[in-house]
Amino acid sequence: MPKRTQSYRSWQIEKLKDPAIASDYLNEALSDSPKMFLKALGLVAQSRQNFKQVARDAGITREALYRSLSEEGNPTFDTLHSVLDVLDLKIEFHPKT
């Protein structure tokens, strides 16, 4: 009998529902590049609820959220802060080591 498996993407989305895992994932993505951070933030947003609801709760349109989190995206600080707030995450600063 074949073993039932799930796709990596669905496994990843399920794991990113945990705020601790999501914050570690976002920190690692940010250490890679801003583009990777935006891509990672999009996955975290997908893991919590649908994009439409995240955008609504953040006070922006769904299209603006997609645009902001795209590879060419350049979200404003207000947009980034609002989306992170909806996802129950926050920005912290630490000195470089």
The first five atom37 places (N, CA, C, CB, O) and aatype in JSON, in Angstrom:
{
  "aatype": [12, 14, 11, 1, 16, 5, 15, 18, 1, 15, 17, 5, 9, 6, 11, 10, 11, 3, 14, 0, 9, 0, 15, 3, 18, 10, 2, 6, 0, 10, 15, 3, 15, 14, 11, 12, 13, 10, 11, 0, 10, 7, 10, 19, 0, 5, 15, 1, 5, 2, 13, 11, 5, 19, 0, 1, 3, 0, 7, 9, 16, 1, 6, 0, 10, 18, 1, 15, 10, 15, 6, 6, 7, 2, 14, 16, 13, 3, 16, 10, 8, 15, 19, 10, 3, 19, 10, 3, 10, 11, 9, 6, 13, 8, 14, 11, 16],
  "atom_mask": [
    [1, 1, 1, 1, 1],
    [1, 1, 1, 1, 1],
    [1, 1, 1, 1, 1],
    [1, 1, 1, 1, 1],
    [1, 1, 1, 1, 1],
    [1, 1, 1, 1, 1],
    [1, 1, 1, 1, 1],
    [1, 1, 1, 1, 1],
    [1, 1, 1, 1, 1],
    [1, 1, 1, 1, 1],
    [1, 1, 1, 1, 1],
    [1, 1, 1, 1, 1],
    [1, 1, 1, 1, 1],
    [1, 1, 1, 1, 1],
    [1, 1, 1, 1, 1],
    [1, 1, 1, 1, 1],
    [1, 1, 1, 1, 1],
    [1, 1, 1, 1, 1],
    [1, 1, 1, 1, 1],
    [1, 1, 1, 1, 1],
    [1, 1, 1, 1, 1],
    [1, 1, 1, 1, 1],
    [1, 1, 1, 1, 1],
    [1, 1, 1, 1, 1],
    [1, 1, 1, 1, 1],
    [1, 1, 1, 1, 1],
    [1, 1, 1, 1, 1],
    [1, 1, 1, 1, 1],
    [1, 1, 1, 1, 1],
    [1, 1, 1, 1, 1],
    [1, 1, 1, 1, 1],
    [1, 1, 1, 1, 1],
    [1, 1, 1, 1, 1],
    [1, 1, 1, 1, 1],
    [1, 1, 1, 1, 1],
    [1, 1, 1, 1, 1],
    [1, 1, 1, 1, 1],
    [1, 1, 1, 1, 1],
    [1, 1, 1, 1, 1],
    [1, 1, 1, 1, 1],
    [1, 1, 1, 1, 1],
    [1, 1, 1, 0, 1],
    [1, 1, 1, 1, 1],
    [1, 1, 1, 1, 1],
    [1, 1, 1, 1, 1],
    [1, 1, 1, 1, 1],
    [1, 1, 1, 1, 1],
    [1, 1, 1, 1, 1],
    [1, 1, 1, 1, 1],
    [1, 1, 1, 1, 1],
    [1, 1, 1, 1, 1],
    [1, 1, 1, 1, 1],
    [1, 1, 1, 1, 1],
    [1, 1, 1, 1, 1],
    [1, 1, 1, 1, 1],
    [1, 1, 1, 1, 1],
    [1, 1, 1, 1, 1],
    [1, 1, 1, 1, 1],
    [1, 1, 1, 0, 1],
    [1, 1, 1, 1, 1],
    [1, 1, 1, 1, 1],
    [1, 1, 1, 1, 1],
    [1, 1, 1, 1, 1],
    [1, 1, 1, 1, 1],
    [1, 1, 1, 1, 1],
    [1, 1, 1, 1, 1],
    [1, 1, 1, 1, 1],
    [1, 1, 1, 1, 1],
    [1, 1, 1, 1, 1],
    [1, 1, 1, 1, 1],
    [1, 1, 1, 1, 1],
    [1, 1, 1, 1, 1],
    [1, 1, 1, 0, 1],
    [1, 1, 1, 1, 1],
    [1, 1, 1, 1, 1],
    [1, 1, 1, 1, 1],
    [1, 1, 1, 1, 1],
    [1, 1, 1, 1, 1],
    [1, 1, 1, 1, 1],
    [1, 1, 1, 1, 1],
    [1, 1, 1, 1, 1],
    [1, 1, 1, 1, 1],
    [1, 1, 1, 1, 1],
    [1, 1, 1, 1, 1],
    [1, 1, 1, 1, 1],
    [1, 1, 1, 1, 1],
    [1, 1, 1, 1, 1],
    [1, 1, 1, 1, 1],
    [1, 1, 1, 1, 1],
    [1, 1, 1, 1, 1],
    [1, 1, 1, 1, 1],
    [1, 1, 1, 1, 1],
    [1, 1, 1, 1, 1],
    [1, 1, 1, 1, 1],
    [1, 1, 1, 1, 1],
    [1, 1, 1, 1, 1],
    [1, 1, 1, 1, 1]
  ],
  "atom_positions": [
    [[0.85, -1.17, 0.0], [0.0, 0.0, 0.0], [0.9, 1.24, 0.0], [-0.97, 0.0, 1.23], [1.82, 1.32, 0.82]],
    [[0.66, 2.2, -0.9], [1.5, 3.39, -0.96], [1.33, 4.27, 0.29], [1.17, 4.2, -2.21], [0.24, 4.38, 0.86]],
    [[2.43, 4.87, 0.67], [2.42, 5.75, 1.83], [1.82, 7.1, 1.44], [3.84, 5.92, 2.4], [2.17, 7.66, 0.41]],
    [[0.93, 7.62, 2.28], [0.32, 8.91, 2.0], [1.29, 10.0, 2.45], [-1.05, 9.06, 2.72], [1.79, 9.98, 3.58]],
    [[1.55, 10.94, 1.57], [2.44, 12.05, 1.9], [1.74, 13.35, 1.58], [3.78, 11.94, 1.14], [0.76, 13.39, 0.84]],
    [[2.27, 14.41, 2.14], [1.75, 15.73, 1.82], [2.85, 16.52, 1.15], [1.23, 16.47, 3.1], [4.02, 16.17, 1.26]],
    [[2.49, 17.56, 0.46], [3.48, 18.36, -0.22], [4.32, 19.14, 0.79], [2.82, 19.32, -1.22], [3.87, 19.4, 1.91]],
    [[5.53, 19.5, 0.39], [6.4, 20.28, 1.25], [5.74, 21.6, 1.6], [7.76, 20.52, 0.59], [5.82, 22.06, 2.74]],
    [[5.09, 22.22, 0.62], [4.46, 23.53, 0.82], [3.38, 23.45, 1.9], [3.85, 24.04, -0.49], [3.32, 24.31, 2.78]],
    [[2.54, 22.43, 1.85], [1.48, 22.32, 2.87], [2.08, 22.02, 4.24], [0.47, 21.21, 2.47], [1.58, 22.52, 5.25]],
    [[3.15, 21.22, 4.29], [3.84, 20.97, 5.56], [4.44, 22.26, 6.11], [4.94, 19.9, 5.38], [4.33, 22.55, 7.3]],
    [[5.07, 23.05, 5.22], [5.68, 24.31, 5.62], [4.63, 25.29, 6.14], [6.45, 24.93, 4.44], [4.83, 25.92, 7.18]],
    [[3.53, 25.42, 5.43], [2.45, 26.32, 5.85], [1.92, 25.9, 7.22], [1.3, 26.32, 4.8], [1.65, 26.75, 8.07]],
    [[1.77, 24.6, 7.44], [1.29, 24.1, 8.73], [2.27, 24.45, 9.85], [1.07, 22.57, 8.67], [1.84, 24.89, 10.92]],
    [[3.55, 24.26, 9.63], [4.56, 24.57, 10.65], [4.61, 26.06, 10.95], [5.94, 24.09, 10.18], [4.83, 26.44, 12.1]],
    [[4.41, 26.92, 9.94], [4.51, 28.36, 10.12], [3.34, 28.95, 10.9], [4.61, 29.04, 8.78], [3.34, 30.15, 11.17]],
    [[2.36, 28.15, 11.26], [1.27, 28.62, 12.11], [1.76, 28.89, 13.53], [0.12, 27.6, 12.13], [1.16, 29.67, 14.26]],
    [[2.85, 28.23, 13.91], [3.44, 28.42, 15.23], [4.23, 29.74, 15.23], [4.37, 27.21, 15.63], [5.18, 29.87, 14.45]],
    [[3.87, 30.71, 16.08], [4.56, 32.01, 16.08], [6.06, 31.92, 16.32], [3.95, 32.9, 17.14], [6.82, 32.71, 15.76]],
    [[6.51, 30.98, 17.14], [7.95, 30.84, 17.4], [8.69, 30.38, 16.14], [8.19, 29.84, 18.56], [9.76, 30.9, 15.81]],
    [[8.11, 29.41, 15.45], [8.72, 28.92, 14.21], [8.67, 30.02, 13.16], [8.0, 27.65, 13.71], [9.64, 30.23, 12.43]],
    [[7.54, 30.72, 13.07], [7.4, 31.8, 12.08], [8.43, 32.9, 12.32], [5.99, 32.39, 12.13], [9.03, 33.4, 11.37]],
    [[8.64, 33.28, 13.58], [9.6, 34.36, 13.84], [11.02, 33.91, 13.52], [9.5, 34.8, 15.31], [11.8, 34.7, 12.98]],
    [[11.38, 32.67, 13.83], [12.71, 32.16, 13.47], [12.88, 32.12, 11.96], [12.93, 30.75, 14.05], [13.93, 32.49, 11.43]],
    [[11.84, 31.69, 11.27], [11.86, 31.62, 9.8], [12.05, 33.01, 9.2], [10.56, 30.98, 9.27], [12.84, 33.18, 8.27]],
    [[11.33, 33.99, 9.71], [11.44, 35.35, 9.2], [12.82, 35.94, 9.48], [10.36, 36.24, 9.8], [13.38, 36.63, 8.64]],
    [[13.36, 35.67, 10.66], [14.7, 36.18, 10.99], [15.76, 35.59, 10.06], [15.05, 35.85, 12.44], [16.64, 36.3, 9.59]],
    [[15.66, 34.3, 9.79], [16.61, 33.67, 8.88], [16.46, 34.21, 7.46], [16.42, 32.15, 8.88], [17.45, 34.46, 6.78]],
    [[15.23, 34.4, 7.02], [14.99, 34.94, 5.68], [15.54, 36.36, 5.58], [13.48, 34.92, 5.35], [16.13, 36.73, 4.56]],
    [[15.36, 37.16, 6.61], [15.87, 38.53, 6.62], [17.39, 38.56, 6.58], [15.36, 39.29, 7.85], [17.98, 39.43, 5.95]],
    [[18.03, 37.6, 7.25], [19.49, 37.56, 7.22], [20.0, 37.19, 5.83], [20.01, 36.56, 8.25], [21.15, 37.48, 5.49]],
    [[19.14, 36.56, 5.02], [19.52, 36.21, 3.64], [19.41, 37.44, 2.74], [18.63, 35.08, 3.1], [20.4, 37.85, 2.14]],
    [[18.21, 38.01, 2.65], [18.01, 39.19, 1.8], [16.61, 39.76, 2.03], [18.2, 38.84, 0.3], [15.73, 39.05, 2.52]],
    [[16.41, 41.03, 1.69], [15.07, 41.61, 1.81], [14.03, 40.87, 0.96], [15.1, 43.08, 1.42], [12.88, 40.73, 1.37]],
    [[14.44, 40.41, -0.23], [13.49, 39.69, -1.09], [13.05, 38.38, -0.44], [14.13, 39.4, -2.45], [11.87, 38.02, -0.5]],
    [[14.0, 37.68, 0.17], [13.64, 36.44, 0.85], [12.73, 36.71, 2.04], [14.9, 35.69, 1.31], [11.82, 35.93, 2.33]],
    [[12.97, 37.82, 2.73], [12.11, 38.18, 3.86], [10.68, 38.4, 3.39], [12.65, 39.45, 4.56], [9.74, 37.92, 4.02]],
    [[10.5, 39.13, 2.3], [9.15, 39.39, 1.8], [8.46, 38.1, 1.38], [9.19, 40.38, 0.62], [7.26, 37.92, 1.62]],
    [[9.21, 37.2, 0.75], [8.65, 35.91, 0.34], [8.24, 35.11, 1.58], [9.67, 35.11, -0.52], [7.17, 34.51, 1.62]],
    [[9.11, 35.11, 2.59], [8.82, 34.39, 3.83], [7.62, 34.98, 4.54], [10.04, 34.41, 4.75], [6.78, 34.25, 5.06]],
    [[7.52, 36.31, 4.56], [6.38, 36.96, 5.2], [5.09, 36.58, 4.49], [6.56, 38.48, 5.19], [4.06, 36.4, 5.14]],
    [[5.13, 36.45, 3.19], [3.96, 36.0, 2.44], [3.53, 34.6, 2.85], [0.0, 0.0, 0.0], [2.34, 34.33, 3.0]],
    [[4.49, 33.7, 3.04], [4.16, 32.34, 3.48], [3.59, 32.33, 4.89], [5.4, 31.45, 3.42], [2.65, 31.59, 5.18]],
    [[4.16, 33.17, 5.77], [3.63, 33.24, 7.13], [2.19, 33.78, 7.1], [4.52, 34.14, 8.01], [1.33, 33.28, 7.82]],
    [[1.95, 34.78, 6.27], [0.59, 35.33, 6.14], [-0.37, 34.26, 5.64], [0.58, 36.55, 5.19], [-1.5, 34.17, 6.12]],
    [[0.06, 33.46, 4.67], [-0.79, 32.39, 4.15], [-1.07, 31.34, 5.22], [-0.15, 31.74, 2.93], [-2.14, 30.73, 5.22]],
    [[-0.13, 31.13, 6.11], [-0.3, 30.08, 7.11], [-1.33, 30.45, 8.17], [1.02, 29.77, 7.77], [-1.96, 29.57, 8.76]],
    [[-1.5, 31.73, 8.42], [-2.39, 32.17, 9.49], [-3.84, 32.27, 9.05], [-1.93, 33.5, 10.02], [-4.74, 31.8, 9.74]],
    [[-4.04, 32.86, 7.92], [-5.39, 33.06, 7.39], [-5.24, 33.47, 5.95], [-6.18, 34.13, 8.21], [-4.12, 33.63, 5.47]],
    [[-6.33, 33.64, 5.24], [-6.19, 33.99, 3.84], [-5.7, 35.44, 3.68], [-7.52, 33.8, 3.12], [-5.87, 36.28, 4.56]],
    [[-5.11, 35.7, 2.53], [-4.54, 37.02, 2.26], [-5.58, 38.13, 2.38], [-3.92, 37.04, 0.88], [-5.28, 39.22, 2.86]],
    [[-6.78, 37.84, 1.93], [-7.83, 38.86, 1.97], [-8.08, 39.32, 3.4], [-9.13, 38.31, 1.36], [-8.23, 40.52, 3.66]],
    [[-8.14, 38.37, 4.33], [-8.39, 38.73, 5.74], [-7.18, 39.43, 6.35], [-8.73, 37.47, 6.55], [-7.35, 40.37, 7.12]],
    [[-5.97, 38.99, 6.04], [-4.77, 39.66, 6.54], [-4.75, 41.1, 6.05], [-3.48, 38.92, 6.07], [-4.5, 42.02, 6.83]],
    [[-5.02, 41.29, 4.77], [-5.03, 42.65, 4.2], [-6.1, 43.5, 4.87], [-5.27, 42.6, 2.67], [-5.85, 44.65, 5.24]],
    [[-7.29, 42.95, 5.02], [-8.39, 43.7, 5.64], [-8.01, 44.11, 7.06], [-9.69, 42.85, 5.65], [-8.19, 45.27, 7.44]],
    [[-7.48, 43.17, 7.83], [-7.1, 43.46, 9.21], [-5.94, 44.45, 9.29], [-6.72, 42.17, 9.93], [-5.83, 45.2, 10.27]],
    [[-5.08, 44.47, 8.27], [-3.95, 45.4, 8.24], [-4.35, 46.76, 7.68], [-2.81, 44.81, 7.41], [-3.56, 47.71, 7.74]],
    [[-5.55, 46.86, 7.14], [-6.03, 48.14, 6.62], [-5.54, 48.47, 5.22], [0.0, 0.0, 0.0], [-5.45, 49.64, 4.85]],
    [[-5.22, 47.43, 4.44], [-4.81, 47.64, 3.06], [-5.61, 46.71, 2.16], [-3.27, 47.39, 2.88], [-6.3, 45.81, 2.64]],
    [[-5.51, 46.92, 0.85], [-6.22, 46.05, -0.08], [-5.43, 44.77, -0.29], [-6.47, 46.76, -1.42], [-4.22, 44.72, -0.07]],
    [[-6.13, 43.74, -0.71], [-5.47, 42.46, -0.99], [-4.42, 42.63, -2.08], [-6.51, 41.39, -1.41], [-3.33, 42.06, -2.0]],
    [[-4.76, 43.41, -3.1], [-3.83, 43.65, -4.2], [-2.58, 44.36, -3.7], [-4.5, 44.47, -5.29], [-1.47, 44.04, -4.14]],
    [[-2.74, 45.33, -2.8], [-1.59, 46.05, -2.25], [-0.72, 45.1, -1.42], [-2.06, 47.24, -1.38], [0.51, 45.23, -1.43]],
    [[-1.34, 44.17, -0.72], [-0.57, 43.21, 0.06], [0.24, 42.3, -0.86], [-1.51, 42.37, 0.96], [1.43, 42.1, -0.64]],
    [[-0.4, 41.77, -1.89], [0.32, 40.94, -2.87], [1.48, 41.71, -3.48], [-0.63, 40.45, -3.97], [2.59, 41.19, -3.58]],
    [[1.23, 42.95, -3.88], [2.26, 43.79, -4.49], [3.41, 44.04, -3.51], [1.67, 45.13, -4.95], [4.58, 43.95, -3.88]],
    [[3.08, 44.34, -2.27], [4.1, 44.63, -1.26], [4.98, 43.43, -0.98], [3.44, 45.09, 0.02], [6.17, 43.58, -0.72]],
    [[4.41, 42.22, -1.02], [5.15, 41.02, -0.68], [5.72, 40.29, -1.9], [4.27, 40.08, 0.09], [6.27, 39.2, -1.76]],
    [[5.59, 40.9, -3.08], [6.15, 40.29, -4.28], [7.66, 40.51, -4.33], [5.48, 40.88, -5.55], [8.21, 41.26, -3.52]],
    [[8.32, 39.87, -5.27], [9.77, 40.03, -5.4], [10.17, 41.47, -5.69], [10.3, 39.12, -6.51], [11.24, 41.91, -5.28]],
    [[9.33, 42.19, -6.39], [9.6, 43.58, -6.68], [9.01, 44.51, -5.62], [9.06, 43.94, -8.05], [9.1, 45.73, -5.74]],
    [[8.4, 43.93, -4.62], [7.72, 44.71, -3.59], [8.66, 45.57, -2.78], [0.0, 0.0, 0.0], [9.83, 45.25, -2.58]],
    [[8.12, 46.67, -2.32], [8.86, 47.59, -1.47], [7.86, 48.2, -0.51], [9.62, 48.69, -2.32], [7.48, 49.36, -0.65]],
    [[7.41, 47.39, 0.49], [6.35, 47.89, 1.37], [6.83, 49.05, 2.24], [5.84, 46.76, 2.25], [8.0, 49.13, 2.61]],
    [[5.91, 49.93, 2.55], [6.24, 51.01, 3.47], [6.38, 50.42, 4.86], [5.15, 52.14, 3.44], [5.93, 49.3, 5.11]],
    [[6.98, 51.16, 5.75], [7.13, 50.69, 7.12], [5.76, 50.5, 7.75], [7.96, 51.69, 7.95], [5.53, 49.53, 8.48]],
    [[4.83, 51.41, 7.46], [3.48, 51.28, 8.01], [2.8, 49.99, 7.57], [2.62, 52.48, 7.6], [2.16, 49.31, 8.37]],
    [[2.96, 49.65, 6.29], [2.37, 48.41, 5.78], [3.01, 47.2, 6.45], [2.55, 48.31, 4.25], [2.31, 46.3, 6.91]],
    [[4.34, 47.19, 6.51], [5.05, 46.09, 7.14], [4.65, 45.95, 8.61], [6.55, 46.29, 7.03], [4.4, 44.84, 9.09]],
    [[4.59, 47.06, 9.31], [4.22, 47.04, 10.72], [2.79, 46.52, 10.91], [4.37, 48.45, 11.34], [2.53, 45.72, 11.81]],
    [[1.87, 46.98, 10.06], [0.47, 46.55, 10.16], [0.33, 45.05, 9.9], [-0.39, 47.32, 9.16], [-0.4, 44.36, 10.62]],
    [[1.01, 44.55, 8.88], [0.91, 43.12, 8.55], [1.52, 42.29, 9.68], [1.63, 42.82, 7.21], [0.93, 41.28, 10.08]],
    [[2.68, 42.69, 10.19], [3.29, 41.96, 11.29], [2.39, 41.97, 12.52], [4.66, 42.55, 11.62], [2.31, 40.98, 13.24]],
    [[1.74, 43.09, 12.78], [0.84, 43.19, 13.92], [-0.33, 42.2, 13.77], [0.31, 44.63, 14.06], [-0.7, 41.53, 14.73]],
    [[-0.9, 42.13, 12.59], [-2.0, 41.19, 12.33], [-1.54, 39.76, 12.57], [-2.52, 41.35, 10.88], [-2.31, 38.92, 13.04]],
    [[-0.28, 39.48, 12.24], [0.27, 38.13, 12.39], [0.82, 37.87, 13.8], [1.36, 37.9, 11.37], [1.43, 36.84, 14.05]],
    [[0.6, 38.83, 14.7], [1.08, 38.73, 16.09], [2.6, 38.6, 16.17], [0.42, 37.54, 16.78], [3.13, 37.84, 16.99]],
    [[3.28, 39.35, 15.32], [4.73, 39.39, 15.31], [5.18, 40.83, 15.48], [5.31, 38.78, 14.02], [4.41, 41.76, 15.23]],
    [[6.43, 41.03, 15.9], [6.94, 42.38, 16.06], [8.38, 42.45, 15.59], [6.84, 42.83, 17.51], [9.08, 41.45, 15.49]],
    [[8.8, 43.67, 15.3], [10.16, 43.94, 14.87], [10.99, 44.27, 16.11], [10.21, 45.09, 13.83], [10.56, 45.04, 16.96]],
    [[12.17, 43.68, 16.19], [13.11, 44.0, 17.26], [14.47, 44.25, 16.65], [13.18, 42.87, 18.31], [14.8, 43.69, 15.6]],
    [[15.26, 45.08, 17.29], [16.6, 45.38, 16.81], [17.61, 44.88, 17.82], [16.77, 46.89, 16.56], [17.4, 44.97, 19.03]],
    [[18.71, 44.35, 17.32], [19.8, 43.86, 18.14], [21.11, 44.33, 17.51], [19.76, 42.31, 18.27], [21.19, 44.44, 16.29]],
    [[22.13, 44.6, 18.31], [23.41, 44.98, 17.72], [24.01, 43.83, 16.94], [24.37, 45.44, 18.81], [23.81, 42.66, 17.27]],
    [[24.75, 44.16, 15.9], [25.46, 43.12, 15.16], [26.5, 42.5, 16.06], [26.1, 43.7, 13.88], [27.09, 43.18, 16.9]],
    [[26.72, 41.22, 15.89], [27.74, 40.56, 16.73], [29.0, 40.34, 15.95], [27.22, 39.24, 17.27], [29.97, 39.8, 16.49]]
  ]
}
